[in-house]
């Protein structure tokens, strides 16, 4: 039996989105993406390789998960077993730390924590670059959660050249505020959504055509620590990504009426003089990009339209950490 240590990974939010795969099996993306790792949400995971187990097992928040949930996990475990020459099946124990139960559990933090935890349990001493590649095989966005602050996932051309690199530690005045939108609609997973968009949306090529310009502009804005520009570029990039889904067949959107209410509030805040922009991912929640020093004021303003429990402040967070004991 090989029992590893607990590893903590924080979630990240993309400011330049990953949306589409060139290689579905290896998870090689169509474009580079760039994200900010946050302190507010994280996953802690431990892996035990045990010869007595008949199959891999995943416990999430003390509840055993079904085969569908195990799929991404098994991809990572199989790669680790092959690298380490291990045959034993694994028991994976994982805890999601999210302030509310509003669908904010993230595959980015989950698969990044697993990459760290599984490689430790197997006795592998992987570099950050190798960990990023391993996390990527579980879920593309997880490649970026290996690092704190801003990270760029460089698409590369094959398994060996597709990984994230750190860009800036974000130890300046930037933060994010989540507006958690509750809606009951069944989501199109990001995996299915991007696949359908690449295959069928006539707008997909337009999305790809402007990415290099968005990436170089946001890197310059990060260098200048210009939160207004970083947010403006991220907002335009997110709206372009979401436009591609309307052109898909069958068409779909992640926006709900409350998402649009949140976007309107952001425009109001800008009229009040705040530097604030939004981004959205494969779900209805809206994430604001603003000065960390103005998080409290902006949250107070939003309380006229949203409840306290819907508003979550986030600051830049760290990369993968080994923790002596999990915190739940
Ligand atoms: O995070 O199919 O990583 O760049 O969040 O597992 O590789 O869950 F808005 C969408 C994340 C996609 C943008 O996709 O997909 C981003 C998204 P997988 P992920």
py3Dmol code that shows the C-alpha trace and the ligand (Angstrom):
import py3Dmol

protein = """\
ATOM      1  CA  UNK A   1       0.000   0.000   0.000  1.00  0.00           C
ATOM      2  CA  UNK A   2       1.291   3.456  -0.914  1.00  0.00           C
ATOM      3  CA  UNK A   3      -0.394   6.297   0.927  1.00  0.00           C
ATOM      4  CA  UNK A   4       0.289   9.804  -0.314  1.00  0.00           C
ATOM      5  CA  UNK A   5      -0.012  13.181   1.338  1.00  0.00           C
ATOM      6  CA  UNK A   6      -2.861  15.668   1.026  1.00  0.00           C
ATOM      7  CA  UNK A   7      -2.444  18.099  -1.840  1.00  0.00           C
ATOM      8  CA  UNK A   8      -4.389  21.353  -2.167  1.00  0.00           C
ATOM      9  CA  UNK A   9      -5.136  23.043  -5.505  1.00  0.00           C
ATOM     10  CA  UNK A  10      -7.051  26.281  -6.023  1.00  0.00           C
ATOM     11  CA  UNK A  11      -9.425  26.907  -8.850  1.00  0.00           C
ATOM     12  CA  UNK A  12      -8.620  29.335 -11.648  1.00  0.00           C
ATOM     13  CA  UNK A  13     -10.786  31.521 -13.844  1.00  0.00           C
ATOM     14  CA  UNK A  14      -9.758  32.067 -17.446  1.00  0.00           C
ATOM     15  CA  UNK A  15      -9.509  35.652 -18.679  1.00  0.00           C
ATOM     16  CA  UNK A  16      -8.656  34.392 -22.150  1.00  0.00           C
ATOM     17  CA  UNK A  17     -10.741  31.248 -22.530  1.00  0.00           C
ATOM     18  CA  UNK A  18      -9.845  27.718 -23.528  1.00  0.00           C
ATOM     19  CA  UNK A  19     -12.662  26.739 -25.860  1.00  0.00           C
ATOM     20  CA  UNK A  20     -12.080  23.806 -28.213  1.00  0.00           C
ATOM     21  CA  UNK A  21      -9.723  20.872 -28.616  1.00  0.00           C
ATOM     22  CA  UNK A  22      -7.388  20.020 -31.439  1.00  0.00           C
ATOM     23  CA  UNK A  23      -6.888  16.541 -29.941  1.00  0.00           C
ATOM     24  CA  UNK A  24      -9.706  15.236 -27.739  1.00  0.00           C
ATOM     25  CA  UNK A  25      -7.867  12.252 -26.301  1.00  0.00           C
ATOM     26  CA  UNK A  26      -4.706  14.098 -25.297  1.00  0.00           C
ATOM     27  CA  UNK A  27      -6.574  17.350 -24.552  1.00  0.00           C
ATOM     28  CA  UNK A  28      -4.491  19.556 -26.810  1.00  0.00           C
ATOM     29  CA  UNK A  29      -6.398  22.844 -27.140  1.00  0.00           C
ATOM     30  CA  UNK A  30      -7.088  24.915 -30.241  1.00  0.00           C
ATOM     31  CA  UNK A  31      -5.734  28.061 -28.561  1.00  0.00           C
ATOM     32  CA  UNK A  32      -3.606  29.330 -25.697  1.00  0.00           C
ATOM     33  CA  UNK A  33      -5.553  30.471 -22.641  1.00  0.00           C
ATOM     34  CA  UNK A  34      -4.680  32.662 -19.663  1.00  0.00           C
ATOM     35  CA  UNK A  35      -6.117  32.558 -16.148  1.00  0.00           C
ATOM     36  CA  UNK A  36      -5.956  33.865 -12.606  1.00  0.00           C
ATOM     37  CA  UNK A  37      -5.761  31.310  -9.780  1.00  0.00           C
ATOM     38  CA  UNK A  38      -7.965  32.338  -6.833  1.00  0.00           C
ATOM     39  CA  UNK A  39      -7.895  31.865  -3.069  1.00  0.00           C
ATOM     40  CA  UNK A  40     -11.643  31.369  -2.544  1.00  0.00           C
ATOM     41  CA  UNK A  41     -12.207  27.840  -3.845  1.00  0.00           C
ATOM     42  CA  UNK A  42      -9.982  24.817  -3.544  1.00  0.00           C
ATOM     43  CA  UNK A  43      -9.867  21.038  -3.512  1.00  0.00           C
ATOM     44  CA  UNK A  44      -7.844  18.823  -1.187  1.00  0.00           C
ATOM     45  CA  UNK A  45      -7.048  15.303  -2.297  1.00  0.00           C
ATOM     46  CA  UNK A  46      -5.175  12.252  -1.076  1.00  0.00           C
ATOM     47  CA  UNK A  47      -4.471   9.075  -3.047  1.00  0.00           C
ATOM     48  CA  UNK A  48      -3.784   5.600  -1.694  1.00  0.00           C
ATOM     49  CA  UNK A  49      -2.601   2.850  -4.046  1.00  0.00           C
ATOM     50  CA  UNK A  50      -3.747  -0.452  -2.542  1.00  0.00           C
ATOM     51  CA  UNK A  51      -3.206  -3.973  -3.993  1.00  0.00           C
ATOM     52  CA  UNK A  52      -6.373  -5.154  -2.231  1.00  0.00           C
ATOM     53  CA  UNK A  53      -8.675  -2.850  -4.200  1.00  0.00           C
ATOM     54  CA  UNK A  54     -10.524  -4.398  -7.143  1.00  0.00           C
ATOM     55  CA  UNK A  55     -11.197  -1.058  -8.866  1.00  0.00           C
ATOM     56  CA  UNK A  56     -10.345   2.635  -8.525  1.00  0.00           C
ATOM     57  CA  UNK A  57     -12.599   4.471  -6.084  1.00  0.00           C
ATOM     58  CA  UNK A  58     -13.363   8.178  -5.726  1.00  0.00           C
ATOM     59  CA  UNK A  59     -14.814   9.663  -2.547  1.00  0.00           C
ATOM     60  CA  UNK A  60     -15.872  13.284  -2.945  1.00  0.00           C
ATOM     61  CA  UNK A  61     -16.822  14.996   0.319  1.00  0.00           C
ATOM     62  CA  UNK A  62     -17.114  11.516   1.909  1.00  0.00           C
ATOM     63  CA  UNK A  63     -19.533  10.258  -0.738  1.00  0.00           C
ATOM     64  CA  UNK A  64     -18.525   7.516  -3.141  1.00  0.00           C
ATOM     65  CA  UNK A  65     -18.860   8.623  -6.774  1.00  0.00           C
ATOM     66  CA  UNK A  66     -20.211   6.693  -9.740  1.00  0.00           C
ATOM     67  CA  UNK A  67     -18.314   5.542 -12.823  1.00  0.00           C
ATOM     68  CA  UNK A  68     -19.056   8.680 -14.849  1.00  0.00           C
ATOM     69  CA  UNK A  69     -17.406  10.897 -12.217  1.00  0.00           C
ATOM     70  CA  UNK A  70     -14.448   8.529 -12.129  1.00  0.00           C
ATOM     71  CA  UNK A  71     -13.599   8.851 -15.801  1.00  0.00           C
ATOM     72  CA  UNK A  72     -11.323  11.928 -15.706  1.00  0.00           C
ATOM     73  CA  UNK A  73      -9.775  10.624 -12.472  1.00  0.00           C
ATOM     74  CA  UNK A  74      -8.918   7.268 -14.047  1.00  0.00           C
ATOM     75  CA  UNK A  75      -7.204   8.974 -16.974  1.00  0.00           C
ATOM     76  CA  UNK A  76      -4.808  10.674 -14.548  1.00  0.00           C
ATOM     77  CA  UNK A  77      -4.340   7.566 -12.365  1.00  0.00           C
ATOM     78  CA  UNK A  78      -3.517   5.415 -15.411  1.00  0.00           C
ATOM     79  CA  UNK A  79      -0.813   7.820 -16.559  1.00  0.00           C
ATOM     80  CA  UNK A  80       0.693   7.903 -13.058  1.00  0.00           C
ATOM     81  CA  UNK A  81       0.621   4.081 -12.784  1.00  0.00           C
ATOM     82  CA  UNK A  82       2.365   3.780 -16.117  1.00  0.00           C
ATOM     83  CA  UNK A  83       5.066   6.320 -15.220  1.00  0.00           C
ATOM     84  CA  UNK A  84       5.700   4.700 -11.809  1.00  0.00           C
ATOM     85  CA  UNK A  85       5.299   1.060 -12.840  1.00  0.00           C
ATOM     86  CA  UNK A  86       2.448   0.500 -10.377  1.00  0.00           C
ATOM     87  CA  UNK A  87      -0.359  -2.019 -10.905  1.00  0.00           C
ATOM     88  CA  UNK A  88      -2.462  -1.365  -7.787  1.00  0.00           C
ATOM     89  CA  UNK A  89      -5.843   0.331  -7.948  1.00  0.00           C
ATOM     90  CA  UNK A  90      -6.330   3.578  -6.047  1.00  0.00           C
ATOM     91  CA  UNK A  91      -8.641   5.071  -3.487  1.00  0.00           C
ATOM     92  CA  UNK A  92      -8.966   8.820  -4.068  1.00  0.00           C
ATOM     93  CA  UNK A  93     -10.312  10.972  -1.239  1.00  0.00           C
ATOM     94  CA  UNK A  94     -11.243  14.512  -2.161  1.00  0.00           C
ATOM     95  CA  UNK A  95     -12.845  17.487  -0.442  1.00  0.00           C
ATOM     96  CA  UNK A  96     -14.155  20.559  -2.242  1.00  0.00           C
ATOM     97  CA  UNK A  97     -13.927  23.789  -0.282  1.00  0.00           C
ATOM     98  CA  UNK A  98     -16.478  26.191  -1.669  1.00  0.00           C
ATOM     99  CA  UNK A  99     -18.296  28.886   0.303  1.00  0.00           C
ATOM    100  CA  UNK A 100     -21.722  27.873  -0.996  1.00  0.00           C
ATOM    101  CA  UNK A 101     -23.154  24.776  -2.609  1.00  0.00           C
ATOM    102  CA  UNK A 102     -23.996  26.691  -5.773  1.00  0.00           C
ATOM    103  CA  UNK A 103     -22.359  24.622  -8.447  1.00  0.00           C
ATOM    104  CA  UNK A 104     -18.941  26.159  -8.008  1.00  0.00           C
ATOM    105  CA  UNK A 105     -17.070  22.884  -7.603  1.00  0.00           C
ATOM    106  CA  UNK A 106     -14.464  22.996 -10.286  1.00  0.00           C
ATOM    107  CA  UNK A 107     -12.761  20.387 -12.395  1.00  0.00           C
ATOM    108  CA  UNK A 108      -9.717  22.707 -12.551  1.00  0.00           C
ATOM    109  CA  UNK A 109      -8.921  22.477  -8.836  1.00  0.00           C
ATOM    110  CA  UNK A 110     -10.063  18.860  -8.636  1.00  0.00           C
ATOM    111  CA  UNK A 111      -7.880  17.467 -11.380  1.00  0.00           C
ATOM    112  CA  UNK A 112      -4.879  19.629 -10.447  1.00  0.00           C
ATOM    113  CA  UNK A 113      -5.046  18.382  -6.843  1.00  0.00           C
ATOM    114  CA  UNK A 114      -5.334  14.827  -8.129  1.00  0.00           C
ATOM    115  CA  UNK A 115      -2.286  15.190 -10.391  1.00  0.00           C
ATOM    116  CA  UNK A 116      -0.257  16.352  -7.394  1.00  0.00           C
ATOM    117  CA  UNK A 117      -1.671  13.781  -4.970  1.00  0.00           C
ATOM    118  CA  UNK A 118      -1.446  10.769  -7.281  1.00  0.00           C
ATOM    119  CA  UNK A 119       2.124  11.505  -8.321  1.00  0.00           C
ATOM    120  CA  UNK A 120       3.180  11.912  -4.662  1.00  0.00           C
ATOM    121  CA  UNK A 121       1.480   8.663  -3.635  1.00  0.00           C
ATOM    122  CA  UNK A 122       3.265   6.868  -6.470  1.00  0.00           C
ATOM    123  CA  UNK A 123       6.631   8.223  -5.352  1.00  0.00           C
ATOM    124  CA  UNK A 124       7.097  10.327  -8.472  1.00  0.00           C
ATOM    125  CA  UNK A 125       8.928  13.623  -8.108  1.00  0.00           C
ATOM    126  CA  UNK A 126       7.469  15.658 -10.946  1.00  0.00           C
ATOM    127  CA  UNK A 127       8.415  19.181 -11.994  1.00  0.00           C
ATOM    128  CA  UNK A 128       5.675  21.827 -12.235  1.00  0.00           C
ATOM    129  CA  UNK A 129       5.763  21.452 -16.000  1.00  0.00           C
ATOM    130  CA  UNK A 130       5.197  17.683 -15.726  1.00  0.00           C
ATOM    131  CA  UNK A 131       2.415  18.244 -13.171  1.00  0.00           C
ATOM    132  CA  UNK A 132       0.758  20.722 -15.518  1.00  0.00           C
ATOM    133  CA  UNK A 133       0.825  18.184 -18.359  1.00  0.00           C
ATOM    134  CA  UNK A 134      -0.568  15.470 -16.087  1.00  0.00           C
ATOM    135  CA  UNK A 135      -3.380  17.730 -14.799  1.00  0.00           C
ATOM    136  CA  UNK A 136      -4.166  18.711 -18.408  1.00  0.00           C
ATOM    137  CA  UNK A 137      -4.898  15.079 -19.311  1.00  0.00           C
ATOM    138  CA  UNK A 138      -7.647  15.073 -16.654  1.00  0.00           C
ATOM    139  CA  UNK A 139      -9.164  18.441 -17.548  1.00  0.00           C
ATOM    140  CA  UNK A 140      -7.639  21.127 -19.732  1.00  0.00           C
ATOM    141  CA  UNK A 141      -8.231  24.034 -17.363  1.00  0.00           C
ATOM    142  CA  UNK A 142      -6.521  22.085 -14.527  1.00  0.00           C
ATOM    143  CA  UNK A 143      -3.165  22.559 -16.281  1.00  0.00           C
ATOM    144  CA  UNK A 144      -3.262  26.209 -15.137  1.00  0.00           C
ATOM    145  CA  UNK A 145      -4.100  25.536 -11.451  1.00  0.00           C
ATOM    146  CA  UNK A 146      -0.610  24.147 -10.834  1.00  0.00           C
ATOM    147  CA  UNK A 147       0.509  27.792 -10.538  1.00  0.00           C
ATOM    148  CA  UNK A 148      -0.559  30.695  -8.376  1.00  0.00           C
ATOM    149  CA  UNK A 149      -1.413  34.067  -9.910  1.00  0.00           C
ATOM    150  CA  UNK A 150      -1.637  34.404 -13.672  1.00  0.00           C
ATOM    151  CA  UNK A 151      -0.787  31.362 -15.793  1.00  0.00           C
ATOM    152  CA  UNK A 152      -0.831  30.763 -19.517  1.00  0.00           C
ATOM    153  CA  UNK A 153      -1.577  27.340 -20.974  1.00  0.00           C
ATOM    154  CA  UNK A 154       0.527  27.177 -24.091  1.00  0.00           C
ATOM    155  CA  UNK A 155      -1.251  24.897 -26.482  1.00  0.00           C
ATOM    156  CA  UNK A 156       1.854  23.283 -27.952  1.00  0.00           C
ATOM    157  CA  UNK A 157       1.583  20.639 -30.628  1.00  0.00           C
ATOM    158  CA  UNK A 158       1.580  17.336 -28.718  1.00  0.00           C
ATOM    159  CA  UNK A 159       1.455  15.756 -25.263  1.00  0.00           C
ATOM    160  CA  UNK A 160       4.954  16.899 -24.432  1.00  0.00           C
ATOM    161  CA  UNK A 161       4.641  20.534 -25.470  1.00  0.00           C
ATOM    162  CA  UNK A 162       1.151  21.404 -24.149  1.00  0.00           C
ATOM    163  CA  UNK A 163       1.381  22.790 -20.596  1.00  0.00           C
ATOM    164  CA  UNK A 164       0.904  25.947 -18.545  1.00  0.00           C
ATOM    165  CA  UNK A 165       3.580  28.385 -17.429  1.00  0.00           C
ATOM    166  CA  UNK A 166       3.463  31.088 -14.740  1.00  0.00           C
ATOM    167  CA  UNK A 167       3.066  34.636 -16.095  1.00  0.00           C
ATOM    168  CA  UNK A 168       2.829  36.953 -13.052  1.00  0.00           C
ATOM    169  CA  UNK A 169       2.268  36.308  -9.342  1.00  0.00           C
ATOM    170  CA  UNK A 170      -0.621  38.818  -9.209  1.00  0.00           C
ATOM    171  CA  UNK A 171       0.657  40.377  -5.997  1.00  0.00           C
ATOM    172  CA  UNK A 172      -0.950  43.683  -6.936  1.00  0.00           C
ATOM    173  CA  UNK A 173      -4.350  45.305  -6.691  1.00  0.00           C
ATOM    174  CA  UNK A 174      -6.568  42.831  -8.568  1.00  0.00           C
ATOM    175  CA  UNK A 175      -9.406  40.640  -7.345  1.00  0.00           C
ATOM    176  CA  UNK A 176     -12.567  38.914  -8.495  1.00  0.00           C
ATOM    177  CA  UNK A 177     -16.107  38.871  -7.193  1.00  0.00           C
ATOM    178  CA  UNK A 178     -18.434  35.983  -8.001  1.00  0.00           C
ATOM    179  CA  UNK A 179     -22.111  36.564  -8.555  1.00  0.00           C
ATOM    180  CA  UNK A 180     -23.623  33.138  -7.966  1.00  0.00           C
ATOM    181  CA  UNK A 181     -26.704  32.736 -10.079  1.00  0.00           C
ATOM    182  CA  UNK A 182     -29.062  29.961  -9.166  1.00  0.00           C
ATOM    183  CA  UNK A 183     -30.796  28.310 -12.024  1.00  0.00           C
ATOM    184  CA  UNK A 184     -32.204  24.865 -12.403  1.00  0.00           C
ATOM    185  CA  UNK A 185     -31.559  24.353 -16.099  1.00  0.00           C
ATOM    186  CA  UNK A 186     -29.429  21.346 -16.984  1.00  0.00           C
ATOM    187  CA  UNK A 187     -26.069  22.527 -18.238  1.00  0.00           C
ATOM    188  CA  UNK A 188     -24.253  21.490 -21.376  1.00  0.00           C
ATOM    189  CA  UNK A 189     -20.870  20.373 -19.971  1.00  0.00           C
ATOM    190  CA  UNK A 190     -17.883  22.390 -21.112  1.00  0.00           C
ATOM    191  CA  UNK A 191     -16.528  19.244 -22.771  1.00  0.00           C
ATOM    192  CA  UNK A 192     -19.688  18.718 -24.848  1.00  0.00           C
ATOM    193  CA  UNK A 193     -20.226  22.453 -25.410  1.00  0.00           C
ATOM    194  CA  UNK A 194     -16.789  23.068 -26.884  1.00  0.00           C
ATOM    195  CA  UNK A 195     -16.957  19.919 -28.997  1.00  0.00           C
ATOM    196  CA  UNK A 196     -20.288  20.946 -30.507  1.00  0.00           C
ATOM    197  CA  UNK A 197     -19.091  24.498 -31.114  1.00  0.00           C
ATOM    198  CA  UNK A 198     -15.868  23.458 -32.870  1.00  0.00           C
ATOM    199  CA  UNK A 199     -17.799  21.038 -35.071  1.00  0.00           C
ATOM    200  CA  UNK A 200     -20.795  23.139 -36.022  1.00  0.00           C
ATOM    201  CA  UNK A 201     -20.505  26.858 -35.249  1.00  0.00           C
ATOM    202  CA  UNK A 202     -19.685  29.112 -38.218  1.00  0.00           C
ATOM    203  CA  UNK A 203     -18.503  31.704 -35.652  1.00  0.00           C
ATOM    204  CA  UNK A 204     -15.766  29.440 -34.311  1.00  0.00           C
ATOM    205  CA  UNK A 205     -13.186  30.564 -36.861  1.00  0.00           C
ATOM    206  CA  UNK A 206     -13.890  34.195 -35.955  1.00  0.00           C
ATOM    207  CA  UNK A 207     -13.171  33.338 -32.328  1.00  0.00           C
ATOM    208  CA  UNK A 208      -9.830  31.795 -33.235  1.00  0.00           C
ATOM    209  CA  UNK A 209      -8.840  34.683 -35.502  1.00  0.00           C
ATOM    210  CA  UNK A 210      -8.759  37.302 -32.723  1.00  0.00           C
ATOM    211  CA  UNK A 211      -7.125  35.258 -29.970  1.00  0.00           C
ATOM    212  CA  UNK A 212      -3.512  36.156 -30.570  1.00  0.00           C
ATOM    213  CA  UNK A 213      -4.363  39.851 -30.378  1.00  0.00           C
ATOM    214  CA  UNK A 214      -6.324  39.331 -27.123  1.00  0.00           C
ATOM    215  CA  UNK A 215      -3.474  37.340 -25.597  1.00  0.00           C
ATOM    216  CA  UNK A 216      -0.729  39.801 -26.359  1.00  0.00           C
ATOM    217  CA  UNK A 217      -2.902  42.731 -25.231  1.00  0.00           C
ATOM    218  CA  UNK A 218      -3.768  41.128 -21.893  1.00  0.00           C
ATOM    219  CA  UNK A 219      -0.149  40.182 -21.199  1.00  0.00           C
ATOM    220  CA  UNK A 220       0.848  43.800 -21.739  1.00  0.00           C
ATOM    221  CA  UNK A 221      -1.969  44.985 -19.434  1.00  0.00           C
ATOM    222  CA  UNK A 222      -0.852  42.504 -16.747  1.00  0.00           C
ATOM    223  CA  UNK A 223       2.704  43.771 -17.015  1.00  0.00           C
ATOM    224  CA  UNK A 224       1.408  47.297 -16.478  1.00  0.00           C
ATOM    225  CA  UNK A 225      -0.832  46.117 -13.615  1.00  0.00           C
ATOM    226  CA  UNK A 226      -3.730  47.825 -15.373  1.00  0.00           C
ATOM    227  CA  UNK A 227      -6.847  46.205 -13.926  1.00  0.00           C
ATOM    228  CA  UNK A 228      -9.178  48.186 -16.187  1.00  0.00           C
ATOM    229  CA  UNK A 229      -7.509  46.933 -19.366  1.00  0.00           C
ATOM    230  CA  UNK A 230      -7.167  43.367 -18.058  1.00  0.00           C
ATOM    231  CA  UNK A 231     -10.904  43.350 -17.313  1.00  0.00           C
ATOM    232  CA  UNK A 232     -11.926  45.004 -20.592  1.00  0.00           C
ATOM    233  CA  UNK A 233      -9.961  42.479 -22.651  1.00  0.00           C
ATOM    234  CA  UNK A 234     -11.289  39.547 -20.583  1.00  0.00           C
ATOM    235  CA  UNK A 235     -14.893  40.742 -20.973  1.00  0.00           C
ATOM    236  CA  UNK A 236     -14.604  41.068 -24.748  1.00  0.00           C
ATOM    237  CA  UNK A 237     -12.926  37.667 -24.954  1.00  0.00           C
ATOM    238  CA  UNK A 238     -15.670  36.003 -22.893  1.00  0.00           C
ATOM    239  CA  UNK A 239     -18.451  37.573 -24.965  1.00  0.00           C
ATOM    240  CA  UNK A 240     -16.809  36.282 -28.150  1.00  0.00           C
ATOM    241  CA  UNK A 241     -16.592  32.779 -26.678  1.00  0.00           C
ATOM    242  CA  UNK A 242     -20.242  32.850 -25.659  1.00  0.00           C
ATOM    243  CA  UNK A 243     -21.234  34.140 -29.118  1.00  0.00           C
ATOM    244  CA  UNK A 244     -19.839  30.957 -30.693  1.00  0.00           C
ATOM    245  CA  UNK A 245     -22.379  28.811 -28.812  1.00  0.00           C
ATOM    246  CA  UNK A 246     -25.325  30.629 -30.409  1.00  0.00           C
ATOM    247  CA  UNK A 247     -24.060  29.576 -33.817  1.00  0.00           C
ATOM    248  CA  UNK A 248     -23.761  25.899 -32.871  1.00  0.00           C
ATOM    249  CA  UNK A 249     -26.139  23.182 -34.021  1.00  0.00           C
ATOM    250  CA  UNK A 250     -28.125  22.611 -31.904  1.00  0.00           C
ATOM    251  CA  UNK A 251     -27.605  26.115 -30.503  1.00  0.00           C
ATOM    252  CA  UNK A 252     -27.163  26.689 -26.786  1.00  0.00           C
ATOM    253  CA  UNK A 253     -26.233  29.347 -24.271  1.00  0.00           C
ATOM    254  CA  UNK A 254     -24.931  29.354 -20.697  1.00  0.00           C
ATOM    255  CA  UNK A 255     -26.675  32.637 -19.968  1.00  0.00           C
ATOM    256  CA  UNK A 256     -29.733  32.797 -17.770  1.00  0.00           C
ATOM    257  CA  UNK A 257     -31.900  35.870 -17.113  1.00  0.00           C
ATOM    258  CA  UNK A 258     -30.000  36.391 -13.859  1.00  0.00           C
ATOM    259  CA  UNK A 259     -26.659  36.303 -15.707  1.00  0.00           C
ATOM    260  CA  UNK A 260     -27.891  39.225 -17.779  1.00  0.00           C
ATOM    261  CA  UNK A 261     -29.058  41.054 -14.660  1.00  0.00           C
ATOM    262  CA  UNK A 262     -25.556  40.637 -13.274  1.00  0.00           C
ATOM    263  CA  UNK A 263     -24.008  41.991 -16.482  1.00  0.00           C
ATOM    264  CA  UNK A 264     -26.301  45.020 -16.245  1.00  0.00           C
ATOM    265  CA  UNK A 265     -25.134  45.641 -12.673  1.00  0.00           C
ATOM    266  CA  UNK A 266     -21.539  45.599 -13.883  1.00  0.00           C
ATOM    267  CA  UNK A 267     -22.380  48.234 -16.500  1.00  0.00           C
ATOM    268  CA  UNK A 268     -24.060  50.304 -13.742  1.00  0.00           C
ATOM    269  CA  UNK A 269     -20.927  50.027 -11.626  1.00  0.00           C
ATOM    270  CA  UNK A 270     -18.834  51.280 -14.549  1.00  0.00           C
ATOM    271  CA  UNK A 271     -21.137  54.268 -14.874  1.00  0.00           C
ATOM    272  CA  UNK A 272     -20.478  54.949 -11.188  1.00  0.00           C
ATOM    273  CA  UNK A 273     -16.792  55.156 -12.078  1.00  0.00           C
ATOM    274  CA  UNK A 274     -15.559  51.736 -10.946  1.00  0.00           C
ATOM    275  CA  UNK A 275     -13.080  49.754 -13.046  1.00  0.00           C
ATOM    276  CA  UNK A 276     -15.063  46.550 -13.207  1.00  0.00           C
ATOM    277  CA  UNK A 277     -15.681  44.015 -15.962  1.00  0.00           C
ATOM    278  CA  UNK A 278     -17.096  40.500 -16.101  1.00  0.00           C
ATOM    279  CA  UNK A 279     -16.347  37.079 -17.461  1.00  0.00           C
ATOM    280  CA  UNK A 280     -18.427  33.878 -17.675  1.00  0.00           C
ATOM    281  CA  UNK A 281     -17.654  30.202 -18.151  1.00  0.00           C
ATOM    282  CA  UNK A 282     -19.711  27.124 -18.985  1.00  0.00           C
ATOM    283  CA  UNK A 283     -22.486  28.064 -16.567  1.00  0.00           C
ATOM    284  CA  UNK A 284     -24.673  31.018 -15.558  1.00  0.00           C
ATOM    285  CA  UNK A 285     -22.443  32.508 -12.810  1.00  0.00           C
ATOM    286  CA  UNK A 286     -20.862  35.876 -13.513  1.00  0.00           C
ATOM    287  CA  UNK A 287     -17.349  36.711 -12.304  1.00  0.00           C
ATOM    288  CA  UNK A 288     -16.248  40.315 -11.879  1.00  0.00           C
ATOM    289  CA  UNK A 289     -12.697  41.531 -12.383  1.00  0.00           C
ATOM    290  CA  UNK A 290     -11.876  44.582 -10.279  1.00  0.00           C
ATOM    291  CA  UNK A 291      -9.426  46.155  -7.866  1.00  0.00           C
ATOM    292  CA  UNK A 292      -8.930  44.040  -4.764  1.00  0.00           C
ATOM    293  CA  UNK A 293      -9.052  47.243  -2.724  1.00  0.00           C
ATOM    294  CA  UNK A 294     -12.575  47.944  -4.045  1.00  0.00           C
ATOM    295  CA  UNK A 295     -14.054  44.468  -3.507  1.00  0.00           C
ATOM    296  CA  UNK A 296     -15.939  45.494  -0.370  1.00  0.00           C
ATOM    297  CA  UNK A 297     -17.445  48.642  -1.926  1.00  0.00           C
ATOM    298  CA  UNK A 298     -18.458  46.815  -5.086  1.00  0.00           C
ATOM    299  CA  UNK A 299     -20.013  44.013  -3.076  1.00  0.00           C
ATOM    300  CA  UNK A 300     -21.949  46.548  -0.985  1.00  0.00           C
ATOM    301  CA  UNK A 301     -23.296  48.160  -4.173  1.00  0.00           C
ATOM    302  CA  UNK A 302     -24.391  44.778  -5.562  1.00  0.00           C
ATOM    303  CA  UNK A 303     -26.327  43.971  -2.389  1.00  0.00           C
ATOM    304  CA  UNK A 304     -29.174  46.082  -3.744  1.00  0.00           C
ATOM    305  CA  UNK A 305     -29.690  43.499  -6.520  1.00  0.00           C
ATOM    306  CA  UNK A 306     -28.273  40.251  -5.089  1.00  0.00           C
ATOM    307  CA  UNK A 307     -28.231  38.555  -1.708  1.00  0.00           C
ATOM    308  CA  UNK A 308     -25.194  38.279   0.535  1.00  0.00           C
ATOM    309  CA  UNK A 309     -24.922  34.534  -0.112  1.00  0.00           C
ATOM    310  CA  UNK A 310     -24.732  35.124  -3.884  1.00  0.00           C
ATOM    311  CA  UNK A 311     -21.645  37.352  -3.640  1.00  0.00           C
ATOM    312  CA  UNK A 312     -18.229  35.814  -3.032  1.00  0.00           C
ATOM    313  CA  UNK A 313     -14.985  37.774  -2.869  1.00  0.00           C
ATOM    314  CA  UNK A 314     -11.835  36.191  -4.294  1.00  0.00           C
ATOM    315  CA  UNK A 315      -8.203  37.250  -4.318  1.00  0.00           C
ATOM    316  CA  UNK A 316      -5.227  35.791  -6.186  1.00  0.00           C
ATOM    317  CA  UNK A 317      -4.383  32.352  -4.819  1.00  0.00           C
ATOM    318  CA  UNK A 318      -1.341  30.047  -4.701  1.00  0.00           C
ATOM    319  CA  UNK A 319      -0.324  27.075  -6.810  1.00  0.00           C
ATOM    320  CA  UNK A 320      -0.235  23.400  -5.747  1.00  0.00           C
ATOM    321  CA  UNK A 321       0.521  22.874  -2.053  1.00  0.00           C
ATOM    322  CA  UNK A 322       1.253  19.808   0.031  1.00  0.00           C
ATOM    323  CA  UNK A 323      -0.700  20.153   3.269  1.00  0.00           C
ATOM    324  CA  UNK A 324       0.021  18.144   6.396  1.00  0.00           C
ATOM    325  CA  UNK A 325      -3.647  17.732   7.186  1.00  0.00           C
ATOM    326  CA  UNK A 326      -6.785  18.460   5.250  1.00  0.00           C
ATOM    327  CA  UNK A 327      -8.831  21.289   6.662  1.00  0.00           C
ATOM    328  CA  UNK A 328     -12.335  19.870   7.011  1.00  0.00           C
TER     329      UNK A 328
END
"""
ligand_1 = """\
19
LIG
O -11.434 27.555 -18.188
O -12.908 19.034 -21.488
O -11.208 22.281 -18.554
O -10.489 28.280 -20.017
O -14.079 27.074 -18.273
O -12.145 18.891 -19.105
O -10.661 19.862 -20.878
O -13.634 21.846 -17.965
F -15.685 28.561 -20.106
C -15.242 27.407 -20.346
C -13.036 24.725 -19.244
C -13.652 25.658 -20.193
C -12.823 28.028 -20.085
O -13.051 23.432 -19.804
O -12.752 21.086 -20.188
C -11.497 27.922 -19.377
C -13.910 27.036 -19.675
P -12.084 19.658 -20.428
P -12.613 22.140 -19.007
"""
view = py3Dmol.view(width=600, height=400)
view.addModel(protein, "pdb")
view.setStyle({"model": 0}, {"cartoon": {"style": "trace"}})
view.addModel(ligand_1, "xyz")
view.setStyle({"model": 1}, {"stick": {}})
view.zoomTo()
view.show()
